[in-house]
Amino acid sequence: MYCSSLSDLENEIHESGGTVRIGIVGAGPAGFYTAHSLLKDFTQLQQEFKSHSTRMHIDIFDRDPIGNGLIRSGVAPDHPEVKHVQNRFQELLEQNSDSNSNHLSFIGNVNVGRSIHPTIQLDNDIIEVPISVLQNSYHAIVFACGCEGENRLAIKGSELLGVHAAGAFVRFYNGGFAPAASDTTDFNRISLSPHKKVAIIGHGNVALDAARVILKGRKGLDTTDITERALQLLDTSTINEVHIFGRRGPAQASFTNQELREMFELENCKVFIAKEDLMELNEISEKEISSSRIHKRMLKLMSTRANLISKEEMMKRMSEDNPSSGEKSCYIHFCMNPYEYLDSNENPNCISEAIFERTTLEGELKQQKAIGTGKLHSLKDCGLVLESIGYYPIPIKGILFNNKNRVSHSGGRVLTKEGNFMERTYVSGWFKRGPSGIIATNVWDAQETARSVIEDLVKKRIPLNNRQPFYNGLIDTLKENNLESNIISWKEWLKIEEIEEKKGQSMIPPKPREKFLSPEAMKESLKTL
């Protein structure tokens, strides 16, 4: 039934130029899923309008010249099936490219909300846009810009060469671009030799990805879209032991079972776990596992597929200076917390040994914490440490964060410090909920945010009549500042990928693509067309 509120909304849209304009910051999975949900929900709303002359226009921005976010820079190269979702994003852009109906545009090379300048600026060939400028261009803004900050350990020896964020290594082999707040390690200067061991800190999928890439080497990855520079680094590797450490137990591990299973299926590699870590759980951990189907399966998988040895034997192998150079091994350690990183006499600025403290778990259900026992163990002959202990969102001026470093929101609506809705401002994806879940988790998350936007439209929480009629979003402002030529369009994004794909196909053996290693190289490639 056509109600008065919808009638009023339709009239307001017409008075504001006939178009509801939404800006989405971040062209990764969260951004595209949010765009899809908004277009779908608004289309359903249009069915209730008397006329069909209203429309929604969405501009989706990204700091990089191209989109896809963690699909491109985070998903492991040997997981091509996960990357297929990027085809859906391209279909979404294609299906909504008609400017006369509901419309979706990609605008790359635009960095939103990080500028110290009050006005729009061109900085290092990237367009810097303050939030205030974006707010004057759209009826509503959705921030879906992810978690780019990387947690690091603050222990003695953290400054040594060879101690890095795992995210830096992931960007290295995926061709990702580092944000200012991240470890910008130049892995071209890092050697995977002559040491035999690597320590990876953290019990999540990023840790397993990094371990798998190191253990597979060129032979297992040369037909994927891994970067050539990463393959060249792997060619020099003398690593035959990867040790993965977590401060808590298997009941708290964040691996997905699919990724864990892949570790057991690696060729010429054995996975070892201390049997005590699986069989001598405290009462609270047993309850946590019994209440989680995922962790029940995980425990069964580790118990049946891993090579179970004693804790004493695990510690002995850690301390060996010269492990055997035959078959590769992966050791998954539980209740072991990094304590100190030590350098070597030959290279006083480089790590050669990592010290770990055994822990015990204390606390209530789902709230157990790792408590140090004072028992220390050494991982010798270790020349590389990758810390994979979580990510956090980089704050944006004007967006309130709570004491857990999360955006304060309700159903995707950003809240003020008084607990009120911040007008016309929303969040989605990791920037909304923190770094949790898999790519598909962003679907329901985006749906929730889109419902909030549409509901606020209907309930007149989003003012429409104070926006300039027929305003073309940020594009008009860019034109006014002679910056339109600096943006990267969707068509140019496709051209960049076409160049990468051609280069990859020309390699021996052929690869899906050979990625550009910098935004500058991407933009320069467009000049050759």
C-alpha positions in Angstrom: 0.0 0.0 0.0 1.3 3.4 -1.0 1.6 5.3 2.4 2.1 9.0 3.0 5.7 8.5 4.2 6.7 7.0 0.9 4.8 9.8 -0.9 6.7 12.4 1.0 10.0 10.6 0.3 9.3 10.4 -3.4 8.5 14.1 -3.5 11.7 15.0 -1.5 13.8 12.9 -3.9 12.3 14.7 -6.9 12.9 18.1 -5.2 16.5 17.2 -4.6 17.1 16.4 -8.3 15.5 13.0 -8.6 18.5 11.1 -7.3 19.6 9.8 -3.9 23.4 9.9 -3.9 25.5 7.6 -1.7 29.3 7.6 -1.4 31.0 4.4 -0.3 34.6 4.6 0.9 36.4 1.3 0.2 36.1 -0.8 -3.0 36.7 -4.2 -1.3 34.2 -6.9 -0.6 32.4 -4.9 2.1 32.0 -1.9 -0.1 30.7 -3.9 -3.1 28.3 -6.0 -1.0 27.0 -2.8 0.6 26.5 -1.2 -2.9 24.7 -4.4 -4.1 22.4 -4.4 -1.0 21.6 -0.7 -1.3 20.7 -1.0 -5.0 18.6 -4.1 -4.4 16.7 -2.5 -1.4 16.2 0.8 -3.2 14.9 -1.0 -6.3 12.3 -2.7 -4.1 11.4 0.7 -2.6 11.0 2.2 -6.1 8.3 -0.4 -6.8 6.2 1.4 -4.2 6.6 4.9 -5.8 3.9 6.2 -8.1 6.4 7.3 -10.8 9.6 5.6 -11.9 11.8 8.7 -12.4 13.7 8.5 -9.1 17.0 6.7 -8.9 20.0 5.9 -6.7 23.5 6.8 -7.7 26.4 5.2 -5.8 30.1 6.2 -6.1 32.5 3.7 -4.6 36.0 5.1 -3.8 39.3 3.5 -3.3 42.8 4.9 -2.4 44.3 2.4 -4.9 43.9 2.8 -8.7 41.8 -0.5 -8.7 39.4 -2.1 -6.3 38.8 -5.6 -4.8 40.6 -4.9 -1.5 41.7 -8.0 0.3 40.5 -10.2 -2.6 43.6 -9.0 -4.4 46.0 -8.1 -1.6 45.0 -10.6 1.1 43.7 -13.8 -0.3 46.5 -16.4 -0.7 47.7 -17.0 -4.3 46.9 -20.7 -4.1 43.2 -19.9 -3.3 41.9 -18.8 -6.7 38.4 -20.2 -6.0 38.1 -17.5 -3.2 39.0 -14.8 -5.7 36.2 -15.6 -8.1 33.9 -13.3 -6.1 35.7 -10.4 -7.8 33.9 -11.4 -11.0 30.6 -10.6 -9.3 31.9 -7.2 -8.4 32.7 -6.5 -12.1 29.2 -7.8 -13.1 27.7 -5.4 -10.5 29.5 -2.4 -12.1 28.5 -3.6 -15.6 24.9 -4.1 -14.7 24.6 -0.7 -13.1 26.6 1.4 -15.6 23.6 3.0 -17.2 23.5 6.6 -16.0 19.8 6.8 -16.7 18.8 4.3 -14.0 20.2 3.2 -10.6 23.9 3.6 -11.1 27.2 2.4 -9.6 30.5 4.1 -10.4 34.1 3.3 -9.3 36.4 6.2 -8.6 40.0 5.1 -7.9 43.1 7.0 -6.7 41.0 8.9 -4.1 41.9 8.8 -0.4 39.1 9.9 1.9 39.3 11.1 5.5 43.1 10.9 6.0 44.0 14.4 4.8 45.2 17.1 7.2 44.1 19.7 4.8 40.6 21.2 5.1 40.1 21.3 1.3 40.6 18.7 -1.5 44.3 18.3 -2.5 46.5 16.4 -4.8 49.3 14.8 -2.7 51.8 12.5 -4.3 49.5 12.0 -7.3 46.7 10.8 -5.0 43.5 12.9 -4.5 43.1 13.6 -0.8 39.5 14.3 0.2 38.4 15.5 3.6 35.2 14.1 5.1 33.6 17.5 5.0 34.0 17.7 1.2 32.5 14.2 0.8 29.6 15.1 3.1 28.7 18.0 0.9 28.6 15.8 -2.2 26.3 12.9 -1.0 23.1 12.3 0.9 24.8 9.5 2.9 28.3 8.1 3.3 29.3 4.5 4.1 32.8 3.8 5.3 33.9 0.3 4.3 37.6 0.9 4.5 38.7 -2.2 6.5 41.3 -2.7 9.1 44.7 -1.5 7.8 46.5 -1.2 11.2 48.6 -4.2 12.2 49.1 -5.2 15.9 52.7 -5.7 16.9 54.4 -7.2 19.9 56.3 -4.8 22.2 59.0 -7.2 23.5 62.7 -7.0 23.7 64.3 -7.5 20.3 61.2 -6.4 18.3 63.4 -3.9 16.4 65.7 -6.5 15.0 66.0 -7.1 11.2 63.9 -10.2 10.4 61.0 -9.4 12.8 58.0 -8.2 10.8 54.2 -8.1 10.6 52.9 -11.1 8.7 50.7 -8.6 6.7 53.8 -7.1 5.2 54.8 -10.5 3.9 51.3 -11.1 2.6 51.4 -7.8 0.7 54.8 -8.8 -0.7 53.7 -12.0 -2.3 50.3 -10.6 -3.3 51.5 -7.3 -4.7 49.5 -5.3 -2.1 50.2 -1.7 -1.3 51.1 -0.7 2.3 49.1 2.0 4.0 51.1 4.5 6.0 50.2 2.8 9.4 51.6 -0.6 8.3 55.0 -2.3 8.2 56.5 -1.2 4.9 59.2 -3.8 4.9 61.2 -4.1 1.7 61.3 -7.9 1.4 63.7 -7.6 -1.5 66.3 -7.0 1.2 65.2 -10.0 3.4 66.8 -13.3 2.9 65.2 -16.7 3.7 68.7 -18.1 4.1 70.9 -19.3 5.7 68.7 -20.0 8.6 66.5 -23.2 8.7 63.6 -22.0 10.8 60.8 -19.4 10.7 58.6 -18.4 13.6 55.0 -17.3 12.8 53.1 -15.8 15.8 49.4 -16.2 15.7 46.7 -18.9 15.3 44.7 -17.5 12.4 44.4 -18.0 8.7 46.9 -15.4 7.8 49.5 -17.3 9.8 48.6 -20.5 7.9 48.8 -18.7 4.6 52.3 -17.4 5.3 53.4 -20.8 6.4 52.0 -22.5 3.4 53.6 -20.1 0.9 57.0 -20.6 2.5 56.7 -24.4 2.6 55.3 -24.7 -0.9 58.1 -22.7 -2.6 58.2 -21.9 -6.3 57.2 -25.4 -7.4 53.9 -25.2 -5.6 53.0 -21.6 -6.6 54.5 -20.7 -10.0 51.2 -21.1 -11.8 49.3 -18.8 -9.4 49.1 -15.0 -9.3 51.9 -14.8 -6.7 54.4 -12.0 -7.6 57.6 -12.9 -9.4 59.6 -11.1 -6.7 58.1 -13.5 -4.1 59.1 -16.5 -6.3 62.6 -15.2 -6.5 62.8 -14.9 -2.8 61.4 -18.4 -2.3 64.1 -19.7 -4.7 66.8 -18.6 -2.2 65.1 -20.3 0.8 66.9 -22.7 3.0 63.9 -22.9 5.4 62.7 -26.4 6.2 60.9 -25.8 9.5 58.0 -23.4 10.1 56.9 -23.0 13.7 53.5 -21.5 14.4 52.9 -20.2 17.9 49.8 -19.2 19.8 49.6 -18.0 23.4 46.4 -20.0 24.1 45.1 -23.5 23.3 43.2 -25.2 20.5 39.9 -24.2 21.9 40.8 -20.5 21.2 42.5 -21.0 17.8 41.0 -19.0 14.9 42.0 -21.2 12.0 39.3 -22.3 9.7 39.2 -26.1 9.3 39.6 -25.8 5.5 42.9 -23.9 5.9 44.1 -26.2 8.6 43.3 -29.2 6.4 45.5 -27.8 3.6 48.5 -27.8 6.0 48.1 -31.6 6.4 47.9 -32.0 2.6 51.2 -30.2 1.8 53.5 -32.4 -0.3 56.8 -33.5 1.4 55.8 -31.8 4.6 54.9 -33.2 8.0 52.8 -31.4 10.6 53.7 -31.9 14.3 51.6 -31.1 17.3 52.3 -31.9 21.0 49.8 -34.6 22.0 49.5 -33.0 25.5 48.2 -29.8 23.9 45.2 -31.7 22.4 44.6 -34.2 25.2 45.2 -32.3 28.4 42.8 -29.4 28.1 41.5 -27.7 31.2 37.8 -28.0 32.1 36.9 -24.6 30.7 38.6 -25.4 27.4 36.8 -28.7 27.1 33.5 -26.9 27.6 34.4 -24.3 25.0 35.2 -27.1 22.4 32.1 -29.1 23.3 29.9 -26.0 22.6 31.6 -25.3 19.2 31.0 -27.5 16.2 33.9 -25.8 14.4 36.4 -26.5 17.2 35.1 -30.1 17.7 36.0 -30.7 14.1 39.3 -28.8 14.4 40.4 -30.9 17.4 39.5 -34.1 15.6 41.3 -32.9 12.5 44.5 -32.2 14.4 44.2 -35.4 16.4 43.9 -37.6 13.4 46.0 -35.9 10.7 48.9 -34.4 12.6 52.0 -36.3 13.8 51.5 -36.3 17.6 54.7 -36.1 19.6 55.4 -35.3 23.2 55.7 -31.7 24.4 59.3 -32.5 25.5 60.2 -33.6 22.0 58.6 -30.4 20.5 60.8 -28.3 22.8 63.9 -30.4 22.0 63.4 -29.8 18.2 62.9 -26.1 18.8 66.3 -25.9 20.5 68.2 -27.8 17.8 70.8 -25.6 16.1 71.0 -27.6 12.9 67.8 -29.4 12.1 67.8 -32.1 9.4 67.8 -30.7 5.9 65.5 -33.3 4.4 61.7 -33.3 4.5 60.0 -30.0 5.5 58.2 -29.7 8.7 55.5 -27.5 10.3 55.2 -27.4 14.1 52.0 -26.0 15.6 52.6 -24.9 19.2 49.9 -24.0 21.7 50.2 -22.1 25.0 53.5 -20.5 24.0 53.9 -16.8 24.1 56.8 -14.8 22.6 59.1 -13.5 25.3 62.2 -12.1 23.6 64.0 -12.0 20.3 67.8 -12.4 20.3 70.3 -11.3 17.7 73.4 -13.2 16.6 77.1 -12.6 17.3 77.8 -12.5 13.5 75.0 -10.1 12.8 74.1 -8.1 15.9 71.2 -6.3 14.2 69.5 -9.5 12.9 67.4 -12.0 14.7 68.8 -15.5 15.1 66.8 -16.9 18.1 63.3 -16.4 19.6 62.5 -17.1 23.2 59.0 -18.3 24.2 57.3 -18.6 27.5 54.9 -21.5 28.3 51.5 -20.3 29.4 48.5 -21.7 31.3 44.9 -20.6 30.8 42.8 -18.9 33.5 39.4 -17.3 33.4 35.8 -17.8 32.7 34.2 -19.5 29.7 35.1 -17.7 26.4 37.3 -15.3 28.4 40.3 -17.3 29.2 43.6 -15.5 29.2 47.2 -16.8 28.8 49.2 -16.5 32.0 53.0 -16.9 31.9 54.5 -19.9 33.8 58.1 -18.6 33.8 59.2 -21.7 31.8 61.2 -20.4 28.8 62.1 -22.3 25.6 64.3 -21.3 22.7 63.7 -21.5 19.0 67.3 -21.5 17.6 68.4 -20.9 14.0 65.5 -18.6 13.5 66.1 -15.8 11.0 62.6 -14.6 10.4 59.6 -13.9 12.7 56.2 -13.0 11.2 53.8 -11.6 13.7 50.1 -12.3 12.8 48.3 -11.1 15.9 45.4 -9.1 14.4 44.4 -5.9 12.7 42.7 -2.8 13.7 40.9 0.1 11.8 42.8 3.3 11.3 40.7 6.1 12.9 39.1 8.7 10.6 38.7 12.2 12.0 35.1 12.7 13.0 34.3 9.0 13.5 33.9 7.9 17.1 35.8 4.9 18.3 35.1 3.1 21.6 37.6 1.8 24.1 38.0 -1.4 22.2 39.3 0.5 19.1 36.0 -0.2 17.3 33.7 2.2 15.6 30.7 3.0 17.8 27.6 2.1 15.8 24.1 0.7 15.9 23.1 -1.4 13.0 25.8 0.3 10.9 24.7 3.8 11.9 27.7 5.7 13.4 27.0 7.0 16.9 28.1 10.2 18.5 29.7 10.3 21.9 26.2 11.1 23.3 24.9 7.9 21.8 22.9 9.6 19.0 23.0 8.7 15.4 25.6 10.6 13.4 23.7 12.1 10.6 24.1 10.4 7.2 27.2 8.4 8.2 27.4 4.6 8.2 29.9 1.8 8.4 30.2 -1.7 6.9 32.7 -4.7 6.9 35.8 -4.8 9.1 35.7 -1.1 9.7 32.3 -1.7 11.3 32.8 -5.0 13.2 36.6 -5.4 13.4 38.8 -8.1 11.7 36.6 -11.1 12.0 34.9 -13.7 9.8 35.5 -14.7 6.2 34.8 -12.8 3.0 31.2 -14.0 2.9 30.6 -12.6 6.4 30.5 -9.2 4.8 27.2 -10.1 3.0 24.9 -10.1 6.0 26.9 -7.3 7.5 26.4 -5.2 4.4 22.7 -6.1 4.3 22.2 -4.8 7.8 23.9 -1.5 7.0 21.9 -1.1 3.7 18.6 -1.7 5.6 19.6 1.0 8.1 20.2 3.5 5.2 16.9 2.7 3.5 15.0 2.8 6.8 16.6 6.2 7.5 15.6 7.4 4.1 12.0 6.4 4.7 11.9 7.9 8.2 13.4 11.2 7.0 16.6 10.8 9.0 18.6 11.5 5.9 17.9 15.1 4.8 17.4 15.3 1.0 16.3 18.9 0.4 19.5 20.5 1.6 21.6 18.9 -1.1 22.2 20.7 -4.4 19.8 19.5 -7.1 21.3 17.4 -9.9 24.6 17.4 -8.0 26.9 14.8 -9.5 28.6 13.7 -6.3 32.3 14.3 -5.9 32.9 14.5 -9.7 31.7 18.1 -9.8 34.1 19.1 -7.0 37.0 17.4 -8.8 36.1 19.2 -12.0 36.0 22.5 -10.1 39.6 21.8 -8.8 40.9 20.5 -12.2 41.5 17.1 -10.6 39.1 14.9 -12.7 41.9 13.7 -14.9 43.7 12.2 -11.8 40.9 9.7 -10.9 41.0 6.1 -12.2 37.7 5.0 -13.7 36.3 1.5 -13.8 37.2 1.2 -17.5 40.8 2.1 -16.7 40.7 -0.4 -13.8 39.8 -3.1 -16.4 42.7 -1.9 -18.7 45.2 -2.3 -15.8 44.0 -5.8 -15.1 44.2 -6.7 -18.9 47.8 -5.6 -18.9 48.6 -7.7 -15.9 46.9 -10.7 -17.4 48.8 -10.4 -20.7 52.1 -10.2 -18.8 51.2 -13.2 -16.7 50.3 -15.3 -19.8 53.6 -14.5 -21.4 55.6 -16.0 -18.5 56.9 -19.5 -18.3 55.0 -21.2 -17.0 51.9 -19.0 -17.7 50.2 -17.3 -14.7 46.8 -15.8 -14.3 48.5 -12.4 -14.0 51.7 -10.7 -13.1 50.7 -7.8 -10.8 52.0 -4.3 -10.8 53.9 -3.6 -7.6 52.9 0.0 -7.0 50.1 2.4 -7.8 52.5 4.5 -9.8 53.3 1.6 -12.1 49.6 1.0 -12.6 48.9 4.6 -13.5 52.0 4.8 -15.8 50.8 1.7 -17.7 47.7 3.6 -18.8 49.9 6.1 -20.6 51.1 3.4 -22.9 47.7 2.5 -24.3 
